[in-house]
Amino acid sequence: MIHEPLDDAPSGFSSGGDSPGDAALDAIRASVVEWRRGPVAASEAKVPPRARAFETWSGMPVPDVLTPADVRPDYARELGLPGEFPFTRGVQPTMYRGRLWTMRMFAGFGTPEQTNARFKYLLGQGQTGLSTAFDFPTLMGYDSDSPRSLGEVGMCGVAVDTLRDMEVLYGGIPLDEVTTSMTINGPAIVLFAFYVALADLRGIPRAKIGGTVQNDCLKEFIAQHAWVVPPRPAMRVVTDMIEFASREVPRWNSVSISGYHIREAGATAAQELAFTLADGLAYVESAIARGLDVDEFAPRLSFFFDVHSDFFEEIAKFRAARRLWARLMKERYGAKKAESMKLRTHAQTAGVSLTAQQPYNNVVRVALQAMAAVLGGTQSLHTNSLDETYALPTEESVRIALRTQQIIAEETGVANTIDPLGGSYLVEHLTDQLEHEARDYIRRIDDMGGMVAAVEKGYPQREIAASAYRFQRQLDAGERVMVGVNRYTTESDAKIPLLRIDEAVQRQQIAALQEVKAKRDAGRHRASLDAVAEAAASGANLMPSMIDAAKAYATEQELCDVLRRVLGTHADPAEF
């Protein structure tokens, strides 16, 4: 959706309205007019323009040509130097010349033993960080022996029920040397407590463990729908984790503010950017209301963005995100530390762009999306595997996905210079346009009372649904092309090997869970759940009691059920 430019657009943005005394720019404009009347008109008479809309994947118009007369950024205000405000050109002074992005492949399936083996395989292949995928029961806060878990245990990620599973999952992996990401939201506080408890049991100081827990409750209500408690109690739980991590686990990112799932649900690039940053603002305001100083916790907030198929739009999105976040943190909340203003992000290639038809085409899609993420300046990257429309990836397909990143890093030369497309007329134009559109959305959300209120009103949900519908209509009408799907199709597709999860996984996991329940100290276990309930009811920070309960081998569902009982449950209003 295209909105009118904001009246508070950055002063360096130009749409052709520079002072008439600038003779050089006037000459450029005149030459473009003559070029369109002459060579362009003659060429179009022979070869008419293709019958299509020249616009980005999200629907932003793309000009035929841009010149210095169209894009004249105020360099100091809009760009600056890498590692310096407003961080448009990167959050680190040397970017990939100093250290490559973290290659963090998403992994998790079956039992903790099976995923531990996959972790070690990936680390052996050159991966530089772990990223954990949990199965659907774990994502929803249910144990493997719950009737709700039937047929789902270990199928789309690893099953984790207790601290015992965490001990196995990260067995033989030095937690003080390898950073770990955990993609979990509604029950994030439980999994984080398990991880901290594991470090305590191993004698690793909390200050030495590093990683990220996604923990973005707002995007669950907007896009993914894996929640445990209603929006406002969920914000309280997230804030407890921010407070605890800032004081006890300083190397831990307690929230990974996620636009990925928002984009996968059908959002445009501008919507992904705006709604993600608006979620981030809500977490900042909640932590400040708790009494935390912005510079105390903001340096450990991180982000997670999708990398879709429109190459230049995606590059511009990362640059606009850094600039807008830096300005908001400085201007709204008075952040003083540079680290508080830096938008550090993980990125993942677009799962929704993968096709079951002609699956080897996905290798090409992922490579181009990964290149866009690198040129956009990501800090961490996951590349999807070619077979993920069918199943969880095989070792061979995930190795190809990892090698894609390694080839980009080692063979293409794109990591040799910082922000190599900075100054490109098109990239700077798109960066400005995305920032303007995102500001417009954020203003509307502010007018509603902030993102929590907007979510309760269903505003972002409706906007995303409308964008998804519009895109699907374009695809069905052939106005958008997906190679192998609605153009360049074949009668049969290549057969590829698939990873199949044995249904015996559920029996094995339930047996392990029953063993834990039989051996744990019943009195300590009962007292630990009572302590969690008391903290939930009193408003005390939940993390200490959660960690104690983890060490008493309380299960994930037992702890989530306490939260559901004390803080309430939630049902989607399903507004359209």
C-alpha positions as CSV (number, residue, x, y, z in Angstrom):
1,M,0.0,0.0,0.0
2,I,1.5,3.4,-1.0
3,H,0.9,6.3,1.3
4,E,1.5,10.0,0.7
5,P,5.0,11.1,1.9
6,L,5.0,12.3,5.5
7,D,5.2,16.0,6.3
8,D,8.1,15.2,8.7
9,A,10.1,13.3,6.0
10,P,13.9,13.5,6.4
11,S,15.2,16.8,5.2
12,G,17.6,15.2,2.8
13,F,14.9,13.5,0.8
14,S,14.3,15.1,-2.6
15,S,11.5,14.5,-5.1
16,G,12.8,17.1,-7.5
17,G,12.0,20.2,-5.5
18,D,15.6,21.5,-5.0
19,S,16.3,25.2,-5.3
20,P,16.0,26.5,-8.9
21,G,19.4,28.1,-8.5
22,D,21.1,24.7,-8.5
23,A,22.2,24.9,-12.1
24,A,23.8,21.4,-12.2
25,L,20.7,19.7,-11.0
26,D,18.5,21.7,-13.4
27,A,20.7,20.6,-16.2
28,I,20.3,16.9,-15.2
29,R,16.6,17.3,-15.1
30,A,16.5,18.9,-18.5
31,S,18.7,16.1,-19.9
32,V,16.3,13.4,-18.5
33,V,13.3,15.2,-20.1
34,E,15.1,15.2,-23.5
35,W,16.2,11.6,-23.0
36,R,12.6,10.5,-22.5
37,R,11.4,12.5,-25.5
38,G,14.2,11.2,-27.7
39,P,15.9,7.8,-27.2
40,V,13.3,6.4,-24.9
41,A,10.4,7.3,-27.1
42,A,12.2,5.9,-30.2
43,S,13.0,2.7,-28.4
44,E,9.5,2.2,-27.1
45,A,8.1,2.7,-30.6
46,K,10.1,-0.3,-31.7
47,V,9.9,-2.4,-28.5
48,P,6.9,-1.4,-26.3
49,P,7.4,-1.7,-22.5
50,R,6.5,-5.0,-21.1
51,A,2.8,-5.3,-20.1
52,R,3.5,-5.2,-16.3
53,A,3.6,-2.8,-13.4
54,F,7.1,-1.8,-12.6
55,E,6.9,-2.0,-8.8
56,T,8.6,-3.8,-6.0
57,W,7.2,-7.1,-4.6
58,S,5.4,-5.0,-2.0
59,G,3.8,-2.7,-4.6
60,M,6.1,0.4,-4.4
61,P,6.5,2.0,-7.8
62,V,10.0,1.7,-9.2
63,P,11.1,4.7,-11.4
64,D,12.7,3.9,-14.7
65,V,15.8,5.9,-13.9
66,L,17.0,8.0,-10.9
67,T,19.7,10.7,-10.9
68,P,21.3,13.0,-8.3
69,A,18.4,15.4,-9.0
70,D,16.0,12.8,-7.5
71,V,18.0,11.5,-4.5
72,R,20.2,14.0,-2.8
73,P,20.6,12.8,0.8
74,D,21.9,15.0,3.5
75,Y,24.9,12.7,4.0
76,A,25.5,13.4,7.7
77,R,21.8,13.1,8.6
78,E,20.6,10.2,6.4
79,L,23.7,8.1,6.0
80,G,26.8,8.9,8.1
81,L,29.6,6.4,8.5
82,P,29.2,2.8,9.4
83,G,28.9,2.2,13.2
84,E,27.8,5.8,13.7
85,F,24.3,7.3,14.1
86,P,21.9,6.8,12.4
87,F,23.6,3.5,11.5
88,T,22.1,3.4,8.0
89,R,25.3,2.0,6.7
90,G,25.8,-0.6,9.4
91,V,25.9,-1.1,13.2
92,Q,29.6,-1.8,13.3
93,P,32.4,0.4,12.1
94,T,34.1,-2.4,10.1
95,M,31.1,-4.7,9.5
96,Y,32.2,-7.9,7.7
97,R,35.8,-6.8,7.3
98,G,36.1,-7.4,11.0
99,R,33.9,-10.4,11.5
100,L,31.5,-12.2,9.2
101,W,27.8,-12.5,10.1
102,T,26.9,-15.4,12.3
103,M,25.8,-18.4,10.2
104,R,23.0,-19.8,12.3
105,M,21.1,-22.6,10.7
106,F,17.7,-23.4,12.2
107,A,17.7,-27.0,13.5
108,G,15.4,-29.2,15.5
109,F,13.5,-32.4,15.0
110,G,12.5,-35.6,16.9
111,T,14.1,-36.2,20.3
112,P,16.7,-34.0,22.0
113,E,19.2,-36.8,21.2
114,Q,18.5,-36.5,17.4
115,T,18.7,-32.7,17.4
116,N,21.9,-32.7,19.5
117,A,23.5,-34.9,16.7
118,R,22.3,-32.4,14.1
119,F,23.8,-29.5,16.1
120,K,27.1,-31.2,16.2
121,Y,27.0,-32.0,12.5
122,L,26.3,-28.3,11.6
123,L,29.0,-27.0,13.9
124,G,31.4,-29.5,12.2
125,Q,30.4,-28.1,8.8
126,G,31.4,-24.6,9.8
127,Q,28.2,-23.2,11.4
128,T,29.0,-20.5,13.9
129,G,25.9,-20.4,16.1
130,L,23.0,-22.6,17.1
131,S,19.3,-21.9,16.4
132,T,16.8,-24.2,18.0
133,A,13.4,-25.2,16.4
134,F,10.9,-26.6,18.8
135,D,8.0,-28.9,17.9
136,F,4.4,-27.6,17.9
137,P,3.4,-28.9,21.4
138,T,6.5,-27.2,22.9
139,L,5.6,-23.9,21.0
140,M,2.1,-24.0,22.5
141,G,3.2,-24.9,26.1
142,Y,2.1,-28.6,26.2
143,D,4.0,-31.7,27.2
144,S,4.6,-34.6,24.9
145,D,2.1,-36.8,26.9
146,S,-0.8,-34.3,26.5
147,P,-3.7,-35.4,24.4
148,R,-3.2,-32.2,22.5
149,S,0.2,-33.3,21.4
150,L,-0.9,-36.5,19.7
151,G,0.8,-36.9,16.3
152,E,2.9,-33.7,16.7
153,V,5.7,-34.7,19.0
154,G,9.1,-34.1,17.3
155,M,7.5,-33.5,13.9
156,C,8.2,-29.9,13.2
157,G,11.0,-29.3,15.7
158,V,12.5,-30.9,18.8
159,A,10.4,-31.9,21.8
160,V,11.4,-30.3,25.1
161,D,9.4,-31.1,28.2
162,T,11.8,-30.7,31.2
163,L,15.3,-29.6,32.1
164,R,16.4,-33.2,31.4
165,D,15.6,-32.6,27.7
166,M,17.6,-29.4,27.8
167,E,20.6,-31.3,29.3
168,V,20.5,-33.8,26.4
169,L,19.8,-31.2,23.7
170,Y,22.9,-29.2,24.5
171,G,25.0,-32.1,25.8
172,G,28.7,-31.7,24.8
173,I,28.1,-28.1,23.6
174,P,30.0,-25.4,25.5
175,L,27.4,-22.9,26.5
176,D,30.0,-20.3,27.3
177,E,31.5,-20.5,23.9
178,V,28.6,-21.1,21.4
179,T,25.7,-18.6,21.3
180,T,22.3,-20.2,21.2
181,S,19.0,-18.9,19.7
182,M,15.7,-20.4,20.8
183,T,12.6,-19.8,18.6
184,I,9.9,-19.9,21.3
185,N,7.4,-17.2,22.2
186,G,4.4,-17.9,24.4
187,P,6.3,-20.3,26.7
188,A,9.6,-18.5,26.2
189,I,10.0,-17.8,29.9
190,V,10.0,-21.5,30.7
191,L,12.6,-22.5,28.0
192,F,14.8,-19.6,29.1
193,A,14.5,-20.8,32.7
194,F,15.5,-24.3,31.6
195,Y,18.6,-22.9,29.8
196,V,19.7,-20.7,32.7
197,A,19.1,-23.7,35.1
198,L,21.3,-25.8,32.8
199,A,24.1,-23.3,32.9
200,D,23.8,-23.2,36.7
201,L,24.0,-27.0,37.0
202,R,27.1,-27.0,34.8
203,G,28.8,-24.3,36.9
204,I,28.9,-21.8,34.1
205,P,28.4,-18.2,35.3
206,R,25.2,-16.6,34.0
207,A,27.3,-13.7,32.8
208,K,29.1,-15.9,30.4
209,I,26.2,-17.5,28.5
210,G,25.1,-15.7,25.3
211,G,22.2,-16.1,23.0
212,T,18.7,-15.1,22.1
213,V,15.2,-16.2,23.0
214,Q,12.6,-14.9,20.5
215,N,10.0,-14.1,23.2
216,D,8.0,-11.7,20.9
217,C,4.5,-12.1,22.3
218,L,3.0,-9.3,20.2
219,K,3.8,-10.8,16.8
220,E,2.1,-14.0,18.0
221,F,-1.1,-12.1,18.4
222,I,-0.5,-10.4,15.0
223,A,0.7,-13.3,12.9
224,Q,1.6,-16.7,14.3
225,H,-0.9,-17.4,17.1
226,A,1.3,-19.5,19.5
227,W,0.4,-17.8,22.8
228,V,-0.2,-18.9,26.4
229,V,-1.8,-15.9,28.1
230,P,-3.6,-12.7,26.9
231,P,-1.7,-9.7,25.4
232,R,-1.3,-7.6,28.5
233,P,-0.3,-10.4,30.9
234,A,2.1,-11.6,28.1
235,M,3.7,-8.2,28.1
236,R,4.3,-8.4,31.8
237,V,6.0,-11.8,31.4
238,V,8.2,-10.4,28.6
239,T,9.1,-7.4,30.8
240,D,10.1,-9.8,33.6
241,M,12.5,-11.5,31.3
242,I,14.0,-8.2,30.0
243,E,14.5,-7.0,33.6
244,F,16.1,-10.3,34.7
245,A,18.3,-10.7,31.7
246,S,19.6,-7.1,31.9
247,R,20.8,-7.7,35.5
248,E,21.6,-11.4,35.6
249,V,22.5,-12.5,32.0
250,P,24.0,-9.5,30.3
251,R,25.1,-11.3,27.1
252,W,21.6,-12.6,26.5
253,N,19.1,-11.0,24.1
254,S,15.8,-11.4,26.0
255,V,13.6,-10.4,23.1
256,S,14.1,-11.0,19.4
257,I,11.5,-8.6,17.9
258,S,10.3,-10.5,14.9
259,G,9.1,-9.2,11.6
260,Y,9.7,-12.6,10.0
261,H,6.3,-14.1,10.8
262,I,4.6,-10.8,10.1
263,R,6.0,-10.9,6.5
264,E,5.3,-14.6,6.1
265,A,1.7,-13.9,7.0
266,G,1.4,-11.6,4.0
267,A,2.7,-8.2,5.1
268,T,4.4,-5.8,2.7
269,A,8.0,-4.8,3.4
270,A,6.8,-1.5,4.8
271,Q,4.3,-3.2,7.1
272,E,6.9,-5.7,8.3
273,L,9.2,-2.8,9.1
274,A,6.5,-0.7,10.8
275,F,4.8,-3.4,12.8
276,T,8.1,-4.9,13.9
277,L,9.4,-1.6,15.1
278,A,6.1,-0.7,16.8
279,D,6.3,-4.0,18.7
280,G,9.8,-3.0,19.8
281,L,8.6,0.4,21.0
282,A,5.9,-1.4,23.1
283,Y,8.6,-3.5,24.8
284,V,10.7,-0.4,25.4
285,E,7.8,1.5,27.0
286,S,6.9,-1.5,29.1
287,A,10.4,-1.8,30.5
288,I,10.6,1.9,31.2
289,A,7.3,1.8,33.0
290,R,8.8,-1.0,35.1
291,G,11.5,1.5,36.2
292,L,14.4,0.4,34.0
293,D,16.6,3.0,32.4
294,V,16.5,2.7,28.6
295,D,20.3,2.3,28.4
296,E,20.1,-0.5,30.9
297,F,18.2,-2.9,28.7
298,A,18.0,-1.5,25.1
299,P,21.5,-2.8,24.0
300,R,20.3,-6.4,24.4
301,L,17.1,-6.0,22.3
302,S,17.5,-7.7,18.9
303,F,15.4,-8.1,15.8
304,F,14.5,-10.8,13.3
305,F,13.6,-9.9,9.7
306,D,12.4,-11.8,6.7
307,V,14.4,-11.6,3.5
308,H,11.9,-11.8,0.6
309,S,12.5,-11.9,-3.1
310,D,12.6,-8.3,-4.2
311,F,16.4,-7.8,-4.1
312,F,16.7,-4.0,-3.8
313,E,13.6,-3.6,-1.7
314,E,15.0,-6.0,0.9
315,I,18.4,-4.3,1.0
316,A,16.7,-1.0,1.5
317,K,14.4,-2.4,4.2
318,F,17.4,-3.3,6.5
319,R,19.0,0.1,6.0
320,A,15.7,1.9,6.7
321,A,15.1,-0.2,9.8
322,R,18.4,0.7,11.3
323,R,17.9,4.4,10.6
324,L,14.4,4.6,11.9
325,W,15.0,2.6,15.1
326,A,18.1,4.8,15.9
327,R,16.0,7.9,15.5
328,L,13.1,6.6,17.6
329,M,15.3,5.5,20.4
330,K,17.2,8.8,20.6
331,E,14.3,11.1,20.0
332,R,11.5,9.4,21.9
333,Y,13.3,7.7,24.8
334,G,16.4,9.8,25.2
335,A,18.8,6.9,24.7
336,K,22.4,8.0,25.2
337,K,24.4,4.9,24.5
338,A,25.1,4.2,20.9
339,E,24.5,0.5,21.6
340,S,20.9,1.4,22.7
341,M,20.2,2.9,19.3
342,K,21.7,0.1,17.2
343,L,19.2,-2.3,15.5
344,R,21.0,-5.6,15.5
345,T,19.2,-8.2,13.5
346,H,19.1,-11.9,12.5
347,A,17.6,-12.6,9.1
348,Q,16.0,-15.6,7.5
349,T,15.3,-16.2,3.8
350,A,11.6,-16.3,3.0
351,G,9.9,-19.6,3.7
352,V,6.8,-18.4,2.0
353,S,8.7,-18.0,-1.3
354,L,9.8,-21.6,-1.4
355,T,7.8,-23.7,-3.8
356,A,6.9,-27.4,-3.9
357,Q,7.0,-27.2,-7.7
358,Q,10.5,-27.5,-9.1
359,P,12.1,-27.6,-5.7
360,Y,15.6,-27.1,-6.9
361,N,14.6,-23.6,-8.0
362,N,14.6,-22.9,-4.2
363,V,18.4,-23.0,-4.1
364,V,18.5,-20.0,-6.5
365,R,15.8,-18.1,-4.6
366,V,17.6,-18.7,-1.3
367,A,21.0,-17.6,-2.7
368,L,19.6,-14.3,-4.0
369,Q,17.7,-13.6,-0.8
370,A,20.8,-14.4,1.3
371,M,22.9,-12.0,-0.8
372,A,20.3,-9.3,-0.2
373,A,20.5,-9.9,3.6
374,V,24.3,-9.5,3.4
375,L,24.2,-6.4,1.3
376,G,21.6,-5.1,3.7
377,G,24.0,-5.6,6.7
378,T,22.5,-8.4,8.8
379,Q,24.4,-9.7,11.9
380,S,23.2,-13.2,11.6
381,L,21.6,-15.3,8.9
382,H,19.7,-18.5,8.3
383,T,19.3,-19.8,4.8
384,N,16.3,-22.1,4.1
385,S,16.7,-25.5,2.6
386,L,15.3,-26.5,-0.8
387,D,13.1,-29.3,0.6
388,E,11.3,-27.3,3.4
389,T,8.0,-27.1,1.5
390,Y,7.8,-30.9,2.0
391,A,9.5,-31.7,5.3
392,L,12.2,-30.7,7.7
393,P,15.5,-30.5,5.9
394,T,17.8,-33.5,5.3
395,E,21.5,-33.2,6.1
396,E,22.3,-32.8,2.4
397,S,19.9,-30.0,1.8
398,V,20.8,-28.1,5.0
399,R,24.5,-28.4,4.0
400,I,23.7,-26.8,0.6
401,A,21.9,-24.0,2.5
402,L,24.9,-23.5,4.7
403,R,27.4,-23.6,1.8
404,T,25.3,-20.9,0.1
405,Q,26.3,-18.5,2.9
406,Q,29.9,-19.7,2.9
407,I,30.2,-19.1,-0.9
408,I,28.7,-15.6,-0.5
409,A,31.2,-14.9,2.3
410,E,34.3,-16.4,0.8
411,E,34.0,-16.2,-3.0
412,T,31.9,-13.2,-4.1
413,G,33.8,-10.3,-2.6
414,V,30.7,-8.7,-1.2
415,A,32.1,-8.8,2.4
416,N,35.2,-6.8,1.4
417,T,33.6,-3.4,1.7
418,I,31.0,-1.9,4.0
419,D,27.5,-1.1,2.6
420,P,28.6,-1.6,-1.0
421,L,25.2,-0.3,-2.4
422,G,25.2,2.8,-0.2
423,G,24.8,5.8,-2.5
424,S,23.0,3.8,-5.2
425,Y,20.2,6.2,-6.4
426,L,17.7,3.3,-6.4
427,V,18.7,1.9,-3.0
428,E,18.7,5.4,-1.3
429,H,15.3,6.2,-2.9
430,L,13.8,2.9,-1.7
431,T,15.3,3.4,1.8
432,D,13.7,6.8,2.1
433,Q,10.3,5.5,0.8
434,L,10.2,2.6,3.2
435,E,11.1,4.8,6.1
436,H,8.3,7.2,5.2
437,E,5.7,4.5,4.9
438,A,6.8,2.9,8.1
439,R,6.6,6.2,10.0
440,D,3.0,6.6,8.6
441,Y,2.0,3.3,10.1
442,I,3.7,3.9,13.4
443,R,1.9,7.3,13.7
444,R,-1.5,5.5,13.2
445,I,-0.5,3.0,15.9
446,D,0.5,5.8,18.2
447,D,-2.9,7.4,17.7
448,M,-4.6,4.1,18.8
449,G,-2.7,4.1,22.0
450,G,0.3,1.9,21.1
451,M,0.8,-1.5,19.7
452,V,-0.9,-3.5,22.4
453,A,-4.1,-1.5,21.9
454,A,-3.7,-1.7,18.1
455,V,-3.4,-5.5,18.4
456,E,-6.5,-5.7,20.6
457,K,-8.4,-3.6,17.9
458,G,-7.2,-6.0,15.2
459,Y,-5.5,-3.2,13.2
460,P,-2.2,-4.9,12.1
461,Q,-4.1,-8.2,11.6
462,R,-6.5,-6.6,9.1
463,E,-3.8,-4.7,7.3
464,I,-1.7,-7.9,6.8
465,A,-4.8,-9.9,5.7
466,A,-5.6,-7.2,3.1
467,S,-2.0,-7.3,1.7
468,A,-2.0,-11.1,1.6
469,Y,-5.3,-11.1,-0.3
470,R,-4.1,-8.5,-2.8
471,F,-0.9,-10.4,-3.5
472,Q,-2.7,-13.7,-4.0
473,R,-5.1,-12.1,-6.4
474,Q,-2.1,-10.7,-8.4
475,L,-0.5,-14.2,-8.4
476,D,-3.7,-15.9,-9.5
477,A,-4.2,-13.3,-12.3
478,G,-0.6,-13.8,-13.5
479,E,0.3,-10.2,-12.6
480,R,3.0,-11.6,-10.4
481,V,5.2,-14.4,-11.5
482,M,6.5,-17.3,-9.5
483,V,8.7,-19.4,-11.7
484,G,7.5,-23.0,-11.9
485,V,4.2,-22.1,-10.3
486,N,2.2,-19.9,-12.6
487,R,4.8,-19.6,-15.4
488,Y,7.5,-21.8,-16.8
489,T,5.8,-24.9,-15.4
490,T,6.5,-28.5,-16.1
491,E,4.2,-31.5,-16.0
492,S,6.2,-33.3,-13.4
493,D,8.6,-32.2,-10.7
494,A,11.9,-33.6,-9.5
495,K,11.7,-36.3,-6.8
496,I,13.9,-35.3,-3.8
497,P,14.9,-37.3,-0.7
498,L,12.9,-36.3,2.4
499,L,13.6,-36.5,6.1
500,R,10.9,-38.6,7.7
501,I,10.3,-38.6,11.5
502,D,9.5,-42.0,13.0
503,E,6.3,-41.9,14.9
504,A,8.2,-43.9,17.6
505,V,9.6,-40.5,18.7
506,Q,6.4,-39.8,20.6
507,R,6.6,-43.1,22.6
508,Q,10.3,-42.5,23.3
509,Q,9.7,-38.9,24.5
510,I,6.8,-39.9,26.7
511,A,8.8,-42.7,28.3
512,A,11.6,-40.2,29.1
513,L,9.1,-37.8,30.5
514,Q,7.5,-40.4,32.7
515,E,10.9,-41.4,34.0
516,V,11.6,-37.8,35.0
517,K,8.3,-37.5,36.8
518,A,8.9,-40.7,38.7
519,K,12.3,-39.7,39.9
520,R,11.8,-36.1,40.9
521,D,11.4,-34.9,44.5
522,A,7.6,-34.6,44.8
523,G,7.7,-32.1,47.7
524,R,10.2,-29.8,46.0
525,H,8.3,-30.0,42.8
526,R,5.0,-29.1,44.4
527,A,6.5,-26.2,46.3
528,S,8.2,-24.9,43.2
529,L,4.9,-24.7,41.3
530,D,3.3,-22.9,44.3
531,A,6.1,-20.4,44.2
532,V,5.6,-19.7,40.5
533,A,1.8,-19.2,41.2
534,E,2.5,-16.8,44.0
535,A,4.9,-14.7,41.9
536,A,2.4,-14.6,39.0
537,A,-0.4,-13.4,41.4
538,S,1.7,-10.9,43.3
539,G,3.4,-9.3,40.3
540,A,6.9,-10.3,41.4
541,N,9.4,-11.1,38.7
542,L,8.7,-14.7,37.6
543,M,12.2,-15.6,36.5
544,P,13.7,-16.7,39.8
545,S,10.8,-19.0,40.7
546,M,10.8,-20.4,37.1
547,I,14.5,-21.3,37.4
548,D,13.9,-23.0,40.7
549,A,11.0,-24.9,39.2
550,A,13.1,-26.0,36.3
551,K,15.7,-27.4,38.7
552,A,12.9,-29.3,40.5
553,Y,12.1,-30.8,37.0
554,A,8.7,-29.2,36.6
555,T,7.5,-29.7,33.1
556,E,6.9,-27.0,30.5
557,Q,3.1,-27.6,30.6
558,E,2.9,-27.6,34.4
559,L,4.5,-24.2,34.4
560,C,2.4,-22.9,31.5
561,D,-0.7,-24.2,33.1
562,V,0.1,-22.2,36.2
563,L,0.4,-19.1,34.1
564,R,-2.9,-19.9,32.3
565,R,-4.7,-20.4,35.6
566,V,-3.4,-17.2,37.3
567,L,-3.0,-14.8,34.3
568,G,-5.9,-16.1,32.1
569,T,-6.2,-17.5,28.6
570,H,-6.8,-15.9,25.2
571,A,-8.9,-16.7,22.1
572,D,-8.4,-15.0,18.7
573,P,-11.3,-12.6,18.0
574,A,-10.9,-13.5,14.3
575,E,-11.7,-10.1,12.9
576,F,-11.7,-9.5,9.2
